Amino acid sequence: MLNHTNLHGNGNGHNGHHVVVAEPIEALEHDHTHEETHVQPGTGSMDVIEKSVELILLSVGENPSRDGLQRTPHRVAKMYGELLEGYHKDLETVVNNALFDVEYGEGEMVVVANIEYNSMCEHHMLPFTGKAHVAYIPRDKVIGLSKIPRIVDMFARRLQVQERLTNEVADALVEALDPVGVMVVFEGQHSCASLRGVKKHGVNMVTTAKRGEFRTNRDLRDEFYRMIGM
């Protein structure tokens, strides 16, 4: 547990209540317990996350021992496990051989629209949410309908920027399907823009990624935009 000290009364703290303050950072830096804590990437150590959240609470002037916060480090660690579960998934496992030989009109597109997603901005670790729209033109095979939202979620549930997220989904479909063409559009509302910084609400960020025929055929792109209502 992190070491802290109770300070009492005389106007210090909130309404005369006990205030918990962290030890000076220098003391923590020379604490051998902290020096010997090494976390390997991807190990998902709940204990390390919980201790880090406790330190954050102390640093902002809160008391991790008060009733409302006693379980907060555990809840936050569990939350990160859910929101960032994409690090523990890969394309092969998500697709799981759900590729099928189906007769489909040559040059016709398959569209999965309005896929809701939740992600976290890697710059401030604040959420951004929105909808993804995906189209592809099959070559030899089609992919199971449920797999496209799962691919979106696999990449969205990581620390992201929307531009990279859009391209990762497009490239994953190219790798899985070898289609004639792929186009992906992401719409996103970013907390880092509405809660801090410019503090503008209702801003919708739109990013696109085009592969194959969608790069060169404007009619295909226009048809896709019409189908998703853009």
C-alpha positions as CSV (number, residue, x, y, z in Angstrom):
1,M,0.0,0.0,0.0
2,L,1.1,3.6,-0.6
3,N,2.1,5.4,2.5
4,H,0.2,8.5,3.5
5,T,-0.5,10.8,6.5
6,N,-3.7,12.0,8.0
7,L,-3.8,15.8,8.5
8,H,-6.4,17.3,10.9
9,G,-8.6,20.3,11.0
10,N,-7.9,24.1,11.5
11,G,-9.1,24.9,8.0
12,N,-6.8,22.4,6.3
13,G,-8.6,20.1,3.9
14,H,-12.3,20.0,3.0
15,N,-14.7,21.4,5.5
16,G,-12.4,20.4,8.4
17,H,-12.4,16.7,7.6
18,H,-9.3,14.5,7.5
19,V,-7.2,15.0,4.4
20,V,-4.9,12.3,3.0
21,V,-1.8,13.5,1.3
22,A,0.8,11.5,-0.5
23,E,4.4,11.4,0.6
24,P,6.7,13.6,-1.3
25,I,7.6,12.2,-4.8
26,E,11.2,12.0,-3.8
27,A,10.3,9.6,-1.0
28,L,8.4,7.4,-3.3
29,E,11.2,7.4,-5.8
30,H,13.6,6.0,-3.1
31,D,11.1,3.5,-1.8
32,H,12.6,0.1,-2.8
33,T,9.2,-1.4,-3.0
34,H,8.4,0.9,-5.9
35,E,11.8,0.6,-7.5
36,E,11.5,-3.2,-7.7
37,T,8.1,-3.2,-9.4
38,H,8.6,-4.2,-13.0
39,V,5.7,-4.8,-15.3
40,Q,6.0,-6.6,-18.6
41,P,3.9,-5.2,-21.4
42,G,0.6,-7.0,-21.8
43,T,0.7,-8.8,-18.5
44,G,-2.5,-7.2,-17.3
45,S,-1.4,-6.9,-13.7
46,M,-4.5,-5.7,-11.8
47,D,-2.4,-5.1,-8.7
48,V,-0.1,-2.6,-10.4
49,I,-3.1,-0.7,-11.9
50,E,-4.8,-0.6,-8.6
51,K,-1.7,0.8,-6.9
52,S,-1.3,3.4,-9.6
53,V,-4.9,4.5,-9.3
54,E,-4.4,4.9,-5.5
55,L,-1.4,7.1,-6.2
56,I,-3.5,9.2,-8.5
57,L,-6.2,9.6,-5.9
58,L,-3.6,10.7,-3.3
59,S,-2.0,13.1,-5.8
60,V,-5.2,15.0,-6.5
61,G,-5.9,15.4,-2.8
62,E,-8.4,12.5,-2.2
63,N,-8.5,9.9,0.5
64,P,-8.5,6.3,-1.0
65,S,-9.6,5.0,2.3
66,R,-12.9,6.8,2.5
67,D,-16.1,4.8,1.9
68,G,-16.8,5.9,-1.6
69,L,-13.3,5.3,-2.9
70,Q,-12.2,2.1,-1.1
71,R,-13.0,-0.1,-4.1
72,T,-12.4,2.5,-6.8
73,P,-8.8,1.3,-7.7
74,H,-10.2,-2.2,-8.2
75,R,-13.1,-0.9,-10.3
76,V,-10.8,1.2,-12.4
77,A,-8.4,-1.7,-13.0
78,K,-11.3,-3.9,-14.1
79,M,-12.6,-1.1,-16.3
80,Y,-9.3,-0.8,-18.1
81,G,-9.3,-4.6,-18.6
82,E,-12.6,-4.3,-20.4
83,L,-11.9,-1.1,-22.4
84,L,-8.5,-2.3,-23.6
85,E,-9.2,-6.0,-24.1
86,G,-8.3,-5.6,-27.8
87,Y,-4.6,-6.0,-26.9
88,H,-5.3,-9.7,-26.1
89,K,-7.1,-10.5,-29.4
90,D,-5.7,-11.1,-32.9
91,L,-7.3,-11.2,-36.4
92,E,-7.0,-14.9,-37.0
93,T,-8.8,-15.7,-33.7
94,V,-11.5,-13.1,-34.3
95,V,-12.3,-14.3,-37.9
96,N,-12.1,-17.9,-36.8
97,N,-12.3,-19.2,-40.4
98,A,-15.7,-17.6,-40.9
99,L,-15.0,-17.1,-44.6
100,F,-17.5,-18.6,-47.1
101,D,-17.9,-19.2,-50.8
102,V,-21.0,-17.4,-51.8
103,E,-22.2,-16.4,-55.3
104,Y,-22.5,-12.6,-55.3
105,G,-22.9,-10.1,-58.1
106,E,-19.5,-9.2,-59.7
107,G,-18.4,-5.8,-58.5
108,E,-21.2,-5.5,-56.0
109,M,-20.4,-4.3,-52.5
110,V,-21.3,-5.6,-49.1
111,V,-22.0,-2.9,-46.5
112,V,-22.1,-3.1,-42.7
113,A,-23.2,0.3,-41.4
114,N,-23.7,2.0,-38.0
115,I,-21.3,-0.2,-36.0
116,E,-21.2,1.4,-32.6
117,Y,-17.7,1.5,-31.1
118,N,-16.0,2.8,-27.9
119,S,-12.3,3.6,-27.8
120,M,-9.8,5.6,-25.8
121,C,-7.6,8.4,-27.1
122,E,-3.9,7.5,-26.5
123,H,-3.0,11.2,-25.9
124,H,-5.2,11.7,-22.8
125,M,-6.7,8.3,-22.1
126,L,-10.2,9.8,-22.5
127,P,-12.9,8.0,-24.4
128,F,-14.1,8.7,-28.0
129,T,-17.1,7.0,-29.4
130,G,-19.1,6.9,-32.6
131,K,-20.0,4.7,-35.5
132,A,-18.1,2.8,-38.1
133,H,-19.2,2.0,-41.6
134,V,-17.5,-0.7,-43.6
135,A,-17.9,-1.8,-47.2
136,Y,-16.0,-4.4,-49.3
137,I,-16.3,-6.0,-52.7
138,P,-15.8,-9.7,-52.5
139,R,-13.3,-11.5,-54.7
140,D,-13.7,-15.2,-53.8
141,K,-15.2,-15.2,-50.4
142,V,-17.5,-13.3,-48.0
143,I,-16.9,-12.9,-44.3
144,G,-19.5,-13.8,-41.6
145,L,-21.6,-10.7,-40.8
146,S,-20.8,-10.6,-37.1
147,K,-17.0,-10.7,-37.7
148,I,-16.8,-7.1,-39.0
149,P,-18.1,-5.5,-35.8
150,R,-15.8,-7.8,-33.9
151,I,-12.8,-6.6,-36.0
152,V,-13.8,-3.0,-35.3
153,D,-14.0,-3.8,-31.6
154,M,-10.6,-5.6,-31.6
155,F,-8.8,-2.4,-32.8
156,A,-11.1,0.1,-31.0
157,R,-10.5,-1.5,-27.6
158,R,-6.9,-0.3,-27.5
159,L,-5.3,3.1,-27.0
160,Q,-6.0,4.8,-30.3
161,V,-6.1,7.7,-32.6
162,Q,-9.1,7.6,-35.0
163,E,-7.0,7.9,-38.1
164,R,-4.9,4.8,-37.3
165,L,-8.0,2.9,-36.1
166,T,-9.7,3.5,-39.5
167,N,-6.7,2.2,-41.4
168,E,-6.2,-0.8,-39.2
169,V,-9.8,-2.0,-39.8
170,A,-9.4,-1.6,-43.6
171,D,-6.0,-3.4,-43.6
172,A,-7.4,-6.2,-41.5
173,L,-10.2,-6.8,-44.0
174,V,-7.7,-6.8,-46.9
175,E,-5.6,-9.4,-45.0
176,A,-8.5,-11.6,-44.1
177,L,-10.5,-11.5,-47.4
178,D,-8.2,-10.4,-50.3
179,P,-11.2,-8.4,-51.6
180,V,-11.5,-6.4,-54.8
181,G,-11.9,-3.3,-52.6
182,V,-12.5,-2.0,-49.1
183,M,-13.7,1.3,-47.7
184,V,-14.1,2.2,-44.1
185,V,-15.5,5.4,-42.6
186,F,-15.3,6.2,-38.9
187,E,-17.3,8.9,-37.2
188,G,-16.1,9.9,-33.7
189,Q,-17.0,12.3,-30.9
190,H,-13.9,12.9,-28.7
191,S,-14.0,13.7,-25.0
192,C,-10.5,15.2,-25.2
193,A,-12.0,18.0,-27.3
194,S,-15.3,18.4,-25.4
195,L,-14.0,18.1,-21.8
196,R,-10.6,19.9,-22.0
197,G,-8.7,22.0,-24.5
198,V,-11.1,23.8,-26.9
199,K,-14.1,22.4,-25.0
200,K,-16.3,22.1,-28.1
201,H,-19.3,19.8,-27.9
202,G,-21.0,18.1,-30.8
203,V,-17.9,18.0,-33.0
204,N,-18.0,15.0,-35.3
205,M,-14.6,13.8,-36.6
206,V,-14.8,11.7,-39.8
207,T,-12.0,9.6,-41.1
208,T,-11.8,7.3,-44.2
209,A,-9.6,4.5,-45.5
210,K,-9.9,3.3,-49.1
211,R,-8.3,0.1,-50.6
212,G,-8.4,-1.4,-54.0
213,E,-11.2,-0.3,-56.3
214,F,-12.5,2.3,-53.9
215,R,-9.3,4.3,-54.4
216,T,-9.9,4.8,-58.1
217,N,-13.6,4.4,-58.6
218,R,-15.5,7.5,-57.6
219,D,-18.8,6.0,-58.4
220,L,-18.2,3.2,-55.9
221,R,-17.3,5.7,-53.2
222,D,-20.4,7.8,-54.0
223,E,-22.6,4.7,-53.8
224,F,-21.2,3.8,-50.5
225,Y,-21.8,7.3,-49.1
226,R,-25.4,7.1,-50.3
227,M,-25.9,3.7,-48.6
228,I,-24.6,4.9,-45.2
229,G,-26.5,8.3,-45.5
230,M,-23.5,10.6,-45.8
